Amino acid sequence: MAKDVLVVIEHENGSPRRPSLEALALARRLAASFGGRALAAVAGHGVGDIARRVASSGADTVYHFDHELLGQYTPDGYRLVLEPLVRDLSPEWVLMGHTYLAQDLLPLVSARFDAPVVSDCVDAEVDGETVVLSRQPYDAKLVARIADRGPAPHFATLQSGAFPADELPDAHDGTVEQRPVDLSPDRLRRKVLEVRQAGGRTVDLTSAEIIVAGGRGLGSKEKFQQLIGQLAEALGGAAIGASRPVVDNDWLPHDHQIGSSGQTVSPKLYIGVGISGAIQHVVGIRGSQVIVAINKDKDAPIFNEATYGVVGDAEELVPAIAQAIAEARQS
């Protein structure tokens, strides 16, 4: 019997977020194995264009919920439209990227079906009629393989970068179906008073295509700003990240921290300068397509993760690399 897979789409600034597109990529793979459909749900206010973009990006049908009370995320608002949809569709799996919103919302929905959420998954394989998911608990010191043998629907969140969205089609012929919404303010227990941008963050590292990150090995805040800023600028305004010691030393706000206690990123290019490669940082960059490590310690653990490694003094290497990049971009 054919089995469908449903993805709950998060969106920001008029576009679906990358973790949701990565979840859609896995949904298409699982749906193909089950002979079913890759479905998606988009909730918000004035998000018809987003729904159509998701349909063209690989979803066979996108269920679109539009209401002014869905303009700002609230767990009750989203749950009240998603729960009936899941009951009507009876998908085999409901997927989201492993984001703060997903950690708030998906357990609320899954509890209505007496089902658990398998969280922060890094791999998935189909074994007969069963999906076996892999997680990496304890800062990736272990790999746990999990099969939810309970009745459908099953629920899971996916680690950023684990399921690349590059394989999604450019012009899929999916359809959009608008669903009725029955919401009133008295049904929402949480009210959004205002939304503040924490720490003055201007770039979401989880969506950045190029990240230049620096570590304690740069020696000082001044050198960090000079070298990392120079390299990021040469790369056309790349996002700037950091290891935990940089944040602990107040060289950058916590928003820029990458790793198990910061953000998990999946850029096309990640450059780490003066970062030794502690496991707490490494687990946050493993979804990167290309990792370049620059470190004067040839035995630094980050070289075990790097696609390309450069051993040398960052003060000498970074300006030369930045200049070469700038010249190549100009030509």
C-alpha positions as CSV (number, residue, x, y, z in Angstrom):
1,M,0.0,0.0,0.0
2,A,1.3,3.5,-0.9
3,K,2.4,5.6,2.0
4,D,2.7,9.4,2.0
5,V,5.2,11.6,3.8
6,L,4.2,15.1,5.1
7,V,6.7,17.9,5.7
8,V,5.7,21.0,7.8
9,I,7.3,23.9,6.1
10,E,8.9,26.8,8.1
11,H,9.4,30.1,6.2
12,E,11.1,33.4,6.8
13,N,11.1,36.6,4.8
14,G,8.9,35.2,2.1
15,S,10.9,32.0,1.5
16,P,10.9,28.4,2.8
17,R,13.7,27.8,5.2
18,R,16.5,25.5,4.2
19,P,15.9,22.9,6.9
20,S,12.4,22.5,5.5
21,L,13.6,22.0,2.0
22,E,16.1,19.4,3.3
23,A,13.2,17.6,5.0
24,L,11.3,17.8,1.6
25,A,14.3,16.1,0.0
26,L,14.1,13.2,2.4
27,A,10.3,13.1,2.1
28,R,10.6,12.6,-1.7
29,R,13.1,9.8,-1.1
30,L,11.0,8.0,1.4
31,A,7.8,8.5,-0.6
32,A,9.4,7.0,-3.7
33,S,10.3,3.9,-1.6
34,F,6.8,3.6,-0.4
35,G,5.1,4.3,-3.7
36,G,3.4,7.4,-2.1
37,R,3.5,11.1,-2.3
38,A,5.7,13.8,-0.8
39,L,3.3,16.3,0.8
40,A,3.8,19.6,2.5
41,A,1.9,22.0,4.8
42,V,2.5,25.8,4.8
43,A,0.7,27.9,7.5
44,G,0.9,31.7,7.7
45,H,-0.7,34.9,6.4
46,G,-0.1,35.9,2.8
47,V,2.1,32.9,2.1
48,G,0.6,31.7,-1.1
49,D,3.8,32.4,-3.0
50,I,5.7,30.3,-0.5
51,A,3.3,27.4,-1.0
52,R,3.6,27.6,-4.8
53,R,7.4,27.7,-4.5
54,V,7.4,24.5,-2.3
55,A,5.1,22.8,-4.9
56,S,7.6,23.7,-7.7
57,S,10.5,22.4,-5.5
58,G,9.3,18.9,-5.2
59,A,6.1,18.6,-3.1
60,D,3.4,16.7,-5.0
61,T,0.7,18.6,-3.0
62,V,1.1,21.6,-0.7
63,Y,-1.7,22.2,1.8
64,H,-1.9,26.0,2.4
65,F,-3.4,27.5,5.5
66,D,-3.9,31.3,5.4
67,H,-5.2,33.3,8.3
68,E,-4.2,36.5,10.1
69,L,-3.8,34.6,13.4
70,L,-1.2,32.4,11.7
71,G,0.9,35.5,10.7
72,Q,3.0,35.0,13.9
73,Y,3.8,31.5,15.0
74,T,2.0,30.3,18.0
75,P,2.0,26.6,19.0
76,D,-1.8,26.5,19.4
77,G,-2.5,28.2,16.1
78,Y,-0.2,25.8,14.1
79,R,-1.4,22.8,16.1
80,L,-5.0,23.5,15.4
81,V,-4.5,23.5,11.7
82,L,-1.9,20.7,11.5
83,E,-3.6,18.1,13.7
84,P,-6.8,17.8,11.5
85,L,-4.6,17.7,8.4
86,V,-2.5,14.8,9.7
87,R,-5.7,13.0,10.6
88,D,-7.2,13.5,7.2
89,L,-4.1,12.5,5.2
90,S,-2.9,9.7,7.5
91,P,0.8,10.0,6.4
92,E,3.3,7.4,7.3
93,W,5.8,10.1,8.5
94,V,5.6,13.8,9.5
95,L,9.0,15.6,9.1
96,M,10.5,18.9,10.1
97,G,14.0,20.3,10.3
98,H,15.4,20.2,13.8
99,T,14.8,23.9,14.6
100,Y,13.6,25.7,17.7
101,L,10.1,26.0,16.2
102,A,10.0,22.3,15.4
103,Q,11.0,21.4,18.9
104,D,8.1,23.5,20.2
105,L,5.5,22.4,17.7
106,L,6.0,18.8,16.7
107,P,5.8,17.2,20.1
108,L,2.5,19.1,20.6
109,V,1.1,17.6,17.5
110,S,2.6,14.1,18.0
111,A,1.1,13.9,21.5
112,R,-2.3,14.0,20.0
113,F,-1.5,10.7,18.3
114,D,0.2,9.2,21.3
115,A,3.4,9.1,19.3
116,P,7.0,10.1,20.1
117,V,9.2,12.4,18.0
118,V,12.6,11.0,16.9
119,S,14.7,14.1,17.0
120,D,17.8,15.5,15.3
121,C,18.2,12.6,12.8
122,V,21.3,12.5,10.6
123,D,20.4,9.5,8.3
124,A,17.5,7.4,7.2
125,E,17.2,4.1,5.5
126,V,14.3,1.9,4.5
127,D,14.3,-1.7,5.7
128,G,11.3,-3.4,4.1
129,E,8.3,-1.4,5.4
130,T,10.2,0.2,8.2
131,V,12.2,3.5,8.2
132,V,15.4,3.2,10.4
133,L,16.6,6.6,11.5
134,S,20.1,7.4,12.9
135,R,20.9,9.9,15.6
136,Q,24.3,11.0,17.1
137,P,23.8,11.6,20.8
138,Y,26.4,12.8,23.3
139,D,28.1,15.1,20.9
140,A,28.3,12.4,18.2
141,K,30.2,10.0,20.4
142,L,27.5,7.4,19.7
143,V,25.3,6.5,16.7
144,A,21.8,5.3,17.7
145,R,19.6,3.6,15.1
146,I,15.9,3.9,15.8
147,A,12.9,2.3,14.3
148,D,9.5,3.5,15.5
149,R,7.4,0.3,15.3
150,G,4.2,2.0,16.6
151,P,1.3,2.8,14.3
152,A,1.5,5.7,11.8
153,P,1.8,8.6,11.8
154,H,5.4,8.7,12.9
155,F,7.2,12.0,13.6
156,A,10.9,13.1,13.2
157,T,13.1,16.1,13.0
158,L,16.2,16.2,10.9
159,Q,19.6,17.7,11.6
160,S,20.5,20.7,9.4
161,G,22.7,19.6,6.5
162,A,22.1,15.9,6.9
163,F,19.8,15.6,3.9
164,P,21.0,18.1,1.2
165,A,18.3,20.0,-0.7
166,D,20.4,20.2,-3.8
167,E,18.6,17.1,-5.3
168,L,15.3,18.9,-5.3
169,P,13.9,19.6,-8.8
170,D,13.8,23.1,-10.2
171,A,10.4,22.9,-11.8
172,H,8.2,20.2,-10.2
173,D,4.6,20.1,-11.2
174,G,3.1,20.1,-7.7
175,T,-0.3,21.4,-6.8
176,V,-1.5,23.8,-4.1
177,E,-4.7,23.2,-2.1
178,Q,-5.9,25.9,0.2
179,R,-7.5,24.5,3.4
180,P,-10.2,26.2,5.5
181,V,-9.0,27.7,8.8
182,D,-11.2,28.0,11.9
183,L,-9.3,30.1,14.4
184,S,-10.3,32.7,16.9
185,P,-8.2,34.6,19.5
186,D,-9.8,32.8,22.4
187,R,-8.4,29.5,21.1
188,L,-4.8,30.7,21.3
189,R,-3.3,30.5,24.8
190,R,-0.1,32.3,23.8
191,K,-0.1,35.8,22.4
192,V,2.9,37.3,20.6
193,L,3.5,40.8,22.0
194,E,6.6,41.7,19.9
195,V,9.5,40.1,18.0
196,R,13.0,41.2,18.8
197,Q,16.1,40.4,16.9
198,A,18.5,39.0,19.5
199,G,22.1,40.2,19.5
200,G,21.7,42.3,16.4
201,R,22.1,39.3,14.2
202,T,21.9,40.1,10.5
203,V,22.7,36.7,9.1
204,D,21.1,33.4,10.0
205,L,24.0,30.9,9.9
206,T,21.7,28.0,9.2
207,S,20.8,29.6,5.9
208,A,24.3,30.9,4.9
209,E,25.9,29.4,1.8
210,I,29.4,30.5,2.8
211,I,30.7,30.8,6.4
212,V,34.1,31.9,7.7
213,A,34.6,30.9,11.3
214,G,37.4,31.8,13.7
215,G,38.7,30.3,16.8
216,R,40.8,31.0,19.9
217,G,44.0,30.3,17.9
218,L,43.7,33.8,16.3
219,G,44.9,35.1,19.7
220,S,42.9,38.2,20.2
221,K,39.6,40.0,19.4
222,E,41.5,42.5,17.2
223,K,43.1,39.8,15.1
224,F,39.8,37.9,14.9
225,Q,38.0,40.9,13.5
226,Q,40.8,41.8,11.1
227,L,41.5,38.4,9.6
228,I,38.0,36.9,9.7
229,G,36.5,40.1,8.5
230,Q,39.0,40.4,5.6
231,L,38.3,36.9,4.4
232,A,34.6,37.2,4.7
233,E,34.6,40.4,2.7
234,A,36.8,38.9,0.0
235,L,34.2,36.1,-0.3
236,G,31.4,38.6,-1.0
237,G,30.2,39.1,2.5
238,A,30.3,35.6,3.9
239,A,28.6,34.9,7.2
240,I,30.9,35.0,10.2
241,G,30.9,32.1,12.7
242,A,32.9,31.2,15.8
243,S,33.9,28.5,18.1
244,R,32.8,28.5,21.8
245,P,36.0,30.0,23.2
246,V,35.6,33.0,21.0
247,V,32.1,33.7,22.4
248,D,33.3,32.9,26.0
249,N,36.0,35.6,25.5
250,D,33.4,38.1,24.3
251,W,35.0,38.5,20.8
252,L,31.5,37.8,19.3
253,P,27.9,37.5,20.5
254,H,26.6,34.0,21.1
255,D,24.5,34.2,17.9
256,H,27.6,33.4,15.9
257,Q,28.6,30.3,17.9
258,I,28.6,27.1,15.9
259,G,28.4,23.7,17.5
260,S,26.5,21.6,20.0
261,S,25.7,24.6,22.2
262,G,25.3,27.0,19.2
263,Q,24.0,26.6,15.7
264,T,24.3,23.6,13.4
265,V,25.2,24.8,9.9
266,S,25.3,23.3,6.4
267,P,26.9,25.8,4.0
268,K,28.3,25.0,0.6
269,L,31.7,26.3,1.9
270,Y,32.9,26.5,5.5
271,I,36.3,27.9,6.3
272,G,37.6,27.5,9.8
273,V,40.6,29.6,10.9
274,G,42.4,28.9,14.1
275,I,39.9,26.4,15.2
276,S,41.3,23.2,16.7
277,G,38.2,21.0,16.1
278,A,36.8,20.0,19.4
279,I,33.9,17.6,19.0
280,Q,31.4,20.2,20.3
281,H,32.3,22.4,17.3
282,V,32.7,19.6,14.8
283,V,29.2,18.3,15.2
284,G,27.9,21.7,14.1
285,I,29.7,21.7,10.8
286,R,29.5,18.2,9.5
287,G,26.7,19.1,7.1
288,S,29.0,21.5,5.2
289,Q,29.6,20.5,1.6
290,V,33.2,21.7,1.6
291,I,35.3,22.3,4.8
292,V,38.5,24.2,4.6
293,A,40.7,24.3,7.8
294,I,43.5,26.7,8.4
295,N,45.6,26.0,11.5
296,K,49.3,26.1,12.4
297,D,49.0,22.9,14.4
298,K,49.3,20.0,11.8
299,D,47.8,17.6,14.4
300,A,44.7,19.7,15.0
301,P,41.6,17.4,15.0
302,I,39.7,19.6,12.6
303,F,42.0,18.3,9.8
304,N,40.2,15.0,10.2
305,E,37.0,16.6,9.1
306,A,38.4,19.0,6.5
307,T,38.0,18.6,2.7
308,Y,41.1,20.7,2.4
309,G,43.6,21.6,5.1
310,V,46.2,24.3,5.2
311,V,49.0,24.2,7.8
312,G,50.4,27.6,8.6
313,D,50.2,31.0,10.4
314,A,46.8,32.6,9.8
315,E,48.3,36.1,9.9
316,E,50.4,35.2,6.8
317,L,47.9,32.9,5.1
318,V,44.6,34.7,5.4
319,P,45.6,38.1,3.8
320,A,47.2,36.2,0.9
321,I,44.1,34.0,0.4
322,A,41.8,37.0,0.7
323,Q,43.8,38.8,-2.0
324,A,43.8,35.8,-4.3
325,I,40.1,35.5,-3.9
326,A,39.5,39.2,-4.5
327,E,41.6,39.1,-7.7
328,A,39.8,36.0,-8.9
329,R,36.4,37.6,-8.3
330,Q,37.4,40.7,-10.2
331,S,38.6,38.7,-13.2
